Amino acid sequence: MTDSKSQKFVVHRAWRDSFPVIDHAEGIYLYDTEGHRYIDGAAGSSVVVNIGHGVQSVIEAMYQQSQKFCFGAPHLFSNAKQEELGDLVASRAPGSMRNNCRTWFGTTGTDAVDSAIRLARQYFLALEQPSKYAVIARWQGFHGNNIFVSGVHGHTFRRKSYFPMYVNMPHIPPAYCYRCPFELTYPACRLKCARALETMINETGEENVAAFIAEPVVGAALGAVPAPEGYFEVIREICDKHNVLLIVDEVMTAWGRVGYWFGIEHWGVTPDIIATAKGMSSGYTPISSTIAKEAIWQVIEASKVPFLAGHTMNQNPISCAGAIEAIKYVEDHDLLSKSTQIGAYLLKRLNDLVDEFEIVGQARGLGMMCGIEFVQDKKTKEPFDPKLKVSGRFEMECLKRGLSLFQCAGCVEGVAGDMMLVTPPLVITPKQVDELVDIMKQALKVLQAELL
Ligand SMILES: Cc1ncc(COP(=O)(O)O)c(C=O)c1O
């Protein structure tokens, strides 16, 4: 690690003396300046580097584009790479959106979500239904990190500090069978968590609700919890019945991460709007997109008001060039099926940890988006005291041993509950999965001895 003195002019994500400095990376491995090797078990900070590090075709495409030009004013010009990427996205879009949608390119997941919400609002304004503004979301769901979106998402810790500063949108309980908020069991519950949306729309007033937003597999707020079978079908029906747009937040789940181009395909449902980022360029360069059904854009176009969103660096040709190659890499290397197959093996190995360790309560996931949840007591599912910072300590024990993972907390009503996301690049091999799980085992032995 470089010493703390040489790191004193940068604000890092945590107040530590020093951070390892990554020097180079290849495949699933990161190497720091001191020669330590780390498995990138989180694929970037949290579910980003789907295709692994060092893919030359992506680097070369970005280089070629930079040779031509780096940026041109998006309010006056288009660029060939964004047009090509628009075609590529449309040809991969789910269900009836396929080749029947248009895409708005941004830079971060947060701005993709913000733009999705702007789009829903502008759509209803254009239809002369101006009372429709509210976006219903779920507790223990996460949608981004600006102050407005903090009022939408349901990650208690990340919204708390800004509480008086945003519009507090309505929330329904999460689809979280391990700790069902209704204390019911699937399928006898008849998906009460999905039906809660209708209750909330009725209570809020259908005339006030513009959209419902949800992640197909909840990432940072629940540690890889997929919605149960049938959930999004019920949600779709309720949205249609009440003239509410369905936004799916695929910032983590798209581009092969859960075995499909878009995670929502697992439920066979077509949303109205999709927000996505991260794996779109596999982290080689920032890019995000807000994809909506053609019919939605047509309403706005007919109103003659341009789409009222946008940041300076949107529609960036270098990012678009990188994303095109990253998406092609997923296709050419059959990473959708690898995500399903090797993801199933990873989940099996994580389930071995549930059998072996008292403090691992559940392993879960879909495709290569997996996670574990820590408990004090397996039978009662009692979480650890948040003061013990269990997931943070586990993250550090893994890092010491050469594995980078992503800690999550707050699955129990936003205040307690520790989880880890285990989301390596989709190019990981079964042997490398074993290597990753072995490091988790060593870290668990240490942590369990300290905690019990
Ligand atoms: C589901 C989801 N939506 C939105 C975001 C925000 O994306 P970004 O950090 O790129 O702004 C994240 C980030 O982790 C996320 O997981």
The ligand as a Gaussian input file, in Angstrom:
#p B3LYP/6-31G(d) Opt

LIG

0 1
 C      -29.964000      -0.400000      -8.657000
 C      -29.153000       0.861000      -8.720000
 N      -29.684000       1.952000      -9.257000
 C      -28.973000       3.108000      -9.367000
 C      -27.691000       3.190000      -8.904000
 C      -26.895000       4.452000      -9.049000
 O      -25.896000       4.291000     -10.005000
 P      -24.608000       5.233000     -10.015000
 O      -23.844000       4.927000      -8.779000
 O      -23.895000       4.875000     -11.279000
 O      -25.098000       6.635000     -10.045000
 C      -27.095000       2.063000      -8.323000
 C      -25.716000       2.114000      -7.798000
 O      -25.226000       1.236000      -7.149000
 C      -27.852000       0.869000      -8.222000
 O      -27.329000      -0.237000      -7.683000

